[in-house]
Amino acid sequence: MKSSILLASFIFACSALCHGQEITTGKFKELCKVYMSATRILGEMKTSSDWPKTNEDLKKLREKGLNNSSLQEILQLTYPTCPKEFKDEYEKALQKQAEMKDAIKRLSMGGVLQSKEIATQIDNFAQAFKLQELVYDERKDGEGAPFETKKQRDARMKWWRDGKFGMFIHYGLYSGLAGEFQGKKYEGCVEWIQMQSGADFETYKKEALPRFNPQSGMAEQWVKLAKEAGCAYTVLTSRHHEGFNMFETPEYDFNVKKAKGIDIVKEYAAACKKYDMKAGYYFSLLDWNHPDYDPTGSGISYPAGNYAAAQQGKRHFGNHQKYKEYLFDIFNELLDNYKVDLVWWDFSQPKFQGDAAWGATRLMKTLFDKYPKAIQNNRLYHSDNHLSEGGIKVTPTWKGDYSTAEHHIPATGIDGDWEACQTLNGTWGYSADNQKWKSADELIHELVDVVSRGGNFLLNIGPKPDGSIPEESIRLFQSIGKWMKTNGEAIYGTRANPFDQEFSWGRVTRKGKDKLYLIIYEKPENGKIELPCTFKKEKAKANKLNEKKNVPIVLDHSNKKCVLDINSVHIEKPATVVELNGEWQL
């Protein structure tokens, strides 16, 4: 009886909440104040040295918010359960939350969040006041990518799924600045230096153009290095957020051919053909400098100097519909003049995505009309948590072929196609002063971790102002290539670890149902590896990859496990592969 009364009370309370009896406009305004206060606090943080004060202010704000029962009631809502009369208030709160997230992203791009402690604390704050975003997964008639069967999709995606490893190439006008603008040095992701400095378009152009000095022949060096490293594809920034096109755009002067007399994309495309490399293109959807790009209400970062110029009457925000036409036109220039295997769109926000923001369906249609076998990521639409330390959400395939985890590797594998993109030293664009290089061993482990969890690994280089590759970038990619030459069989064409656990000694990949690759980082103390599987017909054979000597195996069918004795196997850093053949079963 008591439980029935409690259940009835709970149902009544939920009913009251859903019918608006416990919801008021004032409660939404309180939540907006939390977001605005957090945005202000985060905006005042310029470097990691400011963290103690920022942390203290966020703690006070969090404690106050968590003790506010009204806020907690609002945070339990989702857009579908929010009463109709309060949906406008819900959307206003989402906008303020987006502004807070943008402040967090600015810190990330500025390098502040490279401290795991700071990143975790800020993420915890954001999660504590997370209002469920609009889930835009319901497809409108004809929206998004063209329909295809699973068989057609699997055939189209095969080279990408099998390739596993790619090179990201961030090269643009920002490369000439090398992390320094008007005498001030910037940390973090310096391809965002216009955003970091707040420069307006004219100031940025005046400062950056003279220092950008692209030389012919450098694109071939990029692709050649990718080939040596064992990459299956490369992705070049055809244009970044600064709006400077790295290919000829006859109808718009802000491009490398007009400014420097060289078509970088043309040379890159030729190099990809020469080295039989799949050619991918990063394509920024936003544009900090195009006169018709209107960021108003988008929740997407925009240089403060451009806003100031607009207030002074020196700049105006044009017709965004015209900007969408511009995007379509220059994208067709790219498709018509260079072979395209992959498009890496970047990026959208909950209030600025898809057809409304970019004309997504039209862009996809022209891509697949001209390149039916092309592959694209999903950033024409908002992709939740692509910068989060948590998992990433795989969106419906009509939004794009795969999801992207940026600057982090999800702790577990996820269903669907995904890719992790990483830097060598914390920045995508070239920085003359950044020497925070990862080790080759660390990068190989990142590659293995991603592949063992079912993803692809896209690793970045940031060429210098003339297009040459920093020496340490060359050394690191060559080190990966050396390891891949011996052990690539455990990477290419493989799929995720079939077990529901990872192992302290290393990682596992597989091919079909009859081959496992044990990628060993460290030998267990007892020299034995235990796997939670058995083999049909009690047939199994193991050996160090590329060696014939057998590794002893004991099959324990009653406990559904197999034990490999690797005491005789010499484990070399960063990882040694043992190949296990036989029809395994869990």
N, C-alpha and C positions, 0 to 999 in steps of 0.2 A: 504493500500500500504506500509506504513512504517513498519508494522509488517511482511509483506512478505519479505521486504528487510532484516530485522533483522534475520528472519528465514533462508534466503538464506545465509547470512553471517555466521550464526552459523553452518550450514551444511558444508559450504566451509571450515571453521576453523577446524571442526571435521575431515573432509576428509583429510585436509592437515596433521593434527596430526597423523591420522591413517596410512597415506602413508609415514610417516617418514620425512616429510618436516620440522617439528618442533622438531624432536628428534635427539639428537646427543649422541655419546658415552660419551662426556664430561659431559653431564647433568646427566647421570647415575653415573659417577665418583664423581660428586658433592654430590649426594645422599649417595653414599658409604662413603664419608668423614664424613657426618653427623652421620651415624651409627657408624663408627669407633671412632669418637670423643666421642659420647655418651657412647660407650662401655668402653673407657678409663676412662671417668669421673665416671661412675658407678663402675668400677673396683677399683678406688681409695677410694671409700667409704667403710669403714670397719665396722663402727657402726653408730647408729642414731645420735651420737654427731657430725659426719662429715656432716650431712645433710645441714646445712646452706651454706657451700661452694659448695656442690654438687648442691643444688637448684639454687644457683646463676649462676653456670657454665651452668646448663641445660637451665636456662632462657635465657642466652645470646645466646646459640646455637639455641634454639627454635626461638627466635626473628629474628636471622639472616636467619634461614631456611625459616620461614614463609614469609619473605620479598623477597625471591628469587623465582621469577616467574618460572624459569626453573625447580626448584624442584617441584613446584606445578603441572606443566604440567606432569612430570613423575609420580607423585602420583595419577593422574587421570587415569592412565593406568591400565588395567588388563592384565594377561598373554595372553588371547585370542586376545585382541585388540592391543597388542604390535606388531609392524611390525616384520616380520620374521628375518630381518637382525640384530635386536637388542635383540632377545630373550636370547642370551648368556649373554648380559649385564644385562638384567632383572634378570636372575638367579644369577648372581654375586651379585647384589644388595640384592636379597633375602637372600643370604648366610650371608652377612654383617648384615642384619636385624636380622637373626637368632642368630648371635653372640651377638648382643645387647640384645635380649630377654633372652639369656642364662645368661648374666650378671645380668639381672633383677631377673631371677630365683634364682641365687646364693644369692642375697640379701634377697629374700623371704625365702630360706632355712636357711639363717643365722639369721633370726628373725627380720631383719631391717624393713621389710614391715608390721610388726604387728601394726605399727603406721599407722592409716587410712589416716592421712594427707599426710605422705610420700608416701604411696602406691598410693593414688589418683593422686598426682602431677606427679609421675613417669609414671603412666598409661596414664595420659593426654599427656605427652610428646610422649610416644610411639604411641598413637593414632594419634597425629598430623603428624607423619611421617610414617604412616602405608602404606606399599606397599602391595597390594593384593597378598596373597600367592597363590601358585598353588592349585587349587581345584581338588583333586584326588578322584572324586566320580564316575568316569566312570569305570565300572567293566570290566576287561578283562575276556576272556573265562575261566570259571572254577575257577576264583580267589575268595579267601575269604571263608566265611562260606558256608556249603552245602545248597542247595535250600530247602525250606520248604513252605508249604501253610500257610496262615494266621491262619487257625484253628490249625494247628500243632504248630505254634509258640506261639499262645495264651495259648495252653495247657501246653507247656514247661515252659513258663514264669510265670504261675499262682502263684506258691508258692512264687516266689520272689516278684511279684507285690503285693500279699496279705500280705507278711511278714513285709514289711515296715522298720523294725529296725534291724540293725546288729551291731556286734562288730568287729572292726579292731584290730588286735594284731600285733604290731611291736616289734619283738624280734629277735635279731641276734648278731653278734660279736660286733657291735657298742654298744650294751646294757652294756657290761662290762666296757666300757670307761666312761659311765654315764655323757657325756658332757665335759670330760677333757682329753686332749691329751698332753703328755710330759710337764705337769705342767701348760698348758694354758687351761682356761675354755672357752667354746664356747656356744653361745646362739642360739636360733632358733631351727631348725630341726636337732638335733644332730645325727640322723642316717646318715647324710651327713658329719660326722666329718672327714672322710678321705679326702673328697673334700674340706672341709673348711680349714683343716690344710695343704693340699697339699702334704701329705705324700705319698711316693712311696710304692709299695706293701710290700717289705721286712720290711721296717720300721713299717708300719702299723700292719703287722702280728705279729712282735716281741712285739709291745706295747699292742696290743688288746687281743691276745690269752690267756696270763696268767691271765687277769682280767675278763675273761668270765667264769662263773662257773655255768652252768645249772644243776639244780637238778631234779631228777625224781619226778613225781607227780604234778608238777606245772601246766602243761598243763590242767589237770583236773580242777584245780582251776579257770583257765581262762574261760573254757566252763561252769562250774557251775555258775560262776558269770553272764555270759551272759544269762543263762537260768533264773536266778533270776531276771535279769533286764527286761526280756520280749523280748529278741532278738530272731529272727527267724533264723538267720544264723551268722556264724563267718568267718572271713577271716584272716588267719595267713600268715605272711611273710615266705614263704618257702625258699626264697633267696632274698636278697636286692642287691643294686647296688655294694656293696663290693664283691659280688660273692661268699659269704660263704653259702654253701647249708645247710639247717637245716634238711636234711634227708640224708640217706646214698647214696653216689654215688660211687660205687666201682671203676670206671675208673678214678676218679678224687679225689685227697686227701683233697682238701680244703673243708671239710664238718664236721659237728658237730659230727658225729659218729666216724670219724677217729681222730678228735682232742680231743674229750671229752668223748667218749665211750657211748654216749646216742643219740638216734634218736628222736628228738623233734617232728617231724611230725608224727611219729608212735604213740607217746603218745597222741598227739592232735587228731589224727584220731580216736583212741580208745575212747577218751573222748566224741567226737561228737556222736559216735555211742551210748555210754552209756546214754547220755542226749537227744538223738533224736534231734540233732542239725544239720542243713545243714552245711556241711564242705566246706569252701572256701579257696583258696590258692592264695595269692599274689605271682606273679612270675616276677622277674625283668628280662627284656630283655637285658639290658646293663650289663656290668661286668667290674669294674674298675681294676680287677686283673688277669683275664684270659689271658694267653699269646697270644692267637689267636684273641682276641677282638681288632678290629681296629677302633678307633673313628675318624680317619682322615676325615675331611670334613663333619662330621655328624651333627654338631651344637649341640651336646650333651655334657654336662659337663664331664670333665675327670681330675683326679688329676694332678696338676702341677709336682709333684714329679716323676710320671711315665714318663712324657715327658722329664724331666731332665735326668732320668735314661737312656732313649733311646738315648739322645744326647751323653751321656757318654759311650755308648756301653754296658751298663749293662742290657738293656732291648730292645726288638725289638717288633714291631707290626707284628703279624703273618698273617696268611691267614684267612681273615674273613669268607670265605666259610667254612673253618674247624670249626670256631666258631659257625656258624649256625648248623653244624652237632652236635656239642657239646650240644647246646641248645635243639635240637631235642632229643638227647639221654637222657639227664637228665630229660626232661619233660616226656618222656616215663617211666623213673624210678619212677617218681611221680605218674603217672597214673596207672602203673602196681602194685604198692605196697600199695596204699592208696585210699580209696573211695573219689572221687572228685565230688562235686556238683556245684562248681563255680570256675572260674579262673579269677583273677584280674591282667591282664597284666600291665606292667609299664616299659618304656614309649617310644614314638616315636617323631620324629621331621619331619618337611616338607621334608627335604632332606634325611631322614633316617627313613624309615617306610616300612611296608608291606612285600612283598616277597623279595624285594631287600635287606632289612636290616636284616630280621629275618626268612625268609621262612614262612611267616604268613599262607599261605594256607595249607601248610603241617602240621603245628602245629594245626590248626583248625581241619583238617581232622582226625588226630590221636585222638584229644580230643573227637570228636563226634562219631568216630568209636567205641571208648571204653566206652563213656558215652553219649549216644544219648540225654539224658535229661539235660545235663550240661548247664550252663549259663556262659557267658563271657562278660567282658567289651570290649570297643572298642580301647584300647590303643596299639594294634598291629599296628594301624595306627595313624597318627597324628590327634589329636582332638583339634580343635581351641578353645582357650580361657578357657581351663580347670583351669587356675590359675587367670583368669581375674575377676574383680569385676562386669563385665557385664554379659550378658547372655551366655549360653553355646550352642554350635551347636550340634544338634543331627545328627550323621552321618548315612549313609545307613546301614541297619542291616547286610549286608554281611561283614561289617568291625567289627561287634560285636553287642551284644544285647543291651547295654545301654551306655550312656555317663556319664562322671564323673565330678562333680564340686568339686574342691579341695580347702580346706581352706576358702570356702565362700558358701553362699546360694544365688542362683540366685533370683533376686527381683521379678520375675514373673515365673509362671509355663511355661513349654515348651511342645511342641508336642513330643511324643515319650517317651521311657523309660529312666530315669536318676536317678542318685544317688548323694547325697552330702556327702562327707567324711570330718569329722571334728575331731579336737583334743580336749582334755580336758584342755590343758595348753600351746598350741602353738608349741609343738614338738610331733613328732610321736614316736621317740625312747626315752628311759629313760634318764632323766637328773636329777642328784642328787640335783642341785641347783635351778631348775626351780619351783617356787611356784606360778606361775601366773594362778591359777586354776579358771575356770569358776564356777559359782554357779549352783546348781541343777536346780533352776528355769530357768536360762538362757538356759541350755541344753534342758530342756523340751520344752521351747518355740522354740528352734531351730528344735527339732524333729517335733513339730506341724506345724511350718512354712513350712518345707520341704514337709511333707505329704499333707498338704492342697494345695500345689502347684503341686502335682502329682508325687513327687519323693520318693526315699528311703533314709534313714538316716543311715550312717555307722560311728559309734563313736569309737574312738581309745583308747586303753590302751597301755602303754609302760612298760612291766615288767622290774624288776630290774635285775642285772647281774645273780642272781641265779634263775630267773624266777618268783619270788614272785611278787605280785601285790602291788603297792604303796597304802598305806592306804586311801589316799584321792580319788584315782581312785575307790576303793571298795565302799567308802561312796557315791560317786556321782552315780555310776551305781545302787546301792541299792535304792537310792532316786528315780531314774527314775523308777525302778521296782515297787516301792510302788505306784507311781502315775499310772503306766500302769495297775497294778492289778485292780484298780478301774475304770480306764478310757480307757483301751485298746480297747474296742469296737469301740471307735471313731477313732482308728488308724488302726488296723488290717483289711485287706480286703476292705478298703475304697479307694475312688478315689478323684480326685482334686475338690476343690471348684468349683461349676458350674457357679458361678456368675463372671462377668467381672470386679470385684473389690474386694479389701480386706477391712476389717472393723477395725476401731480404737479400738473396744472393744475386738477383738480376731480373730479367724479363723474359717473356715467352711470345713468339709469333708462330703462325701456322700456315700451312698450305693444304687445302682440302681436309680430308679426314685421315690422312696417312703420313703426315710429316709435321713434326714440331721442331722449332728452333729454340734452344735454351741459350739465351744471351747472358753470359755469366760475368757479373761485375767483380764479385769476390767469392772465393771458394769457402764453403761452410767449414766450420772448425773440424767436423768429423769427416769432411771430404765427400759427403753424400748429399744428393739432391732427391727429395721425395716429391712426386707428383700425384695428384688425386685422380688417377685414371688407370685403366688396364688396357690390354691389347687383345683384339680378337685372335683366336687360334693360337694364343700365347706366343705370337711372333713379334719380336721387336728387336731393332738393331740400332745401336748408337755409336757415333764416332765424332771426334773433333772435326769441324768443317774443313774439307780439303785434305783430310788425312784418312788413311784406311784402317788404322788400329782401332779395334773395337773397345768401347767403354762397357764394363760389366753392368748388367741390368738384372734386378730381381723383381719379379712380378708377384704381387700379393693380391690375388683375386678376391679373397674373402674380405679384405679390408679396402678393396678398390683403390689400390695404389701401386705405383711402381717406383723403385729406388735405383738411382744411378750412382755408381761409385766412381767419382772423378778424381780420386787421389793421384792417379797417374797422369792426369791431364794438366799440362802447364797453362796456367791462367795468365794471360798477358793483358796489361792495361791498354785501353780503357775497358775492353770487353772481349771475351773469347766465346765463340759459338760452338755448341755441341748439337749435332743434328740427330734427331730421334725419328727413325722410320718404322712404320707399322700402322695398322689400322687401329687407332686408339678409340676408346669409348669412356665416357664419364661415368 
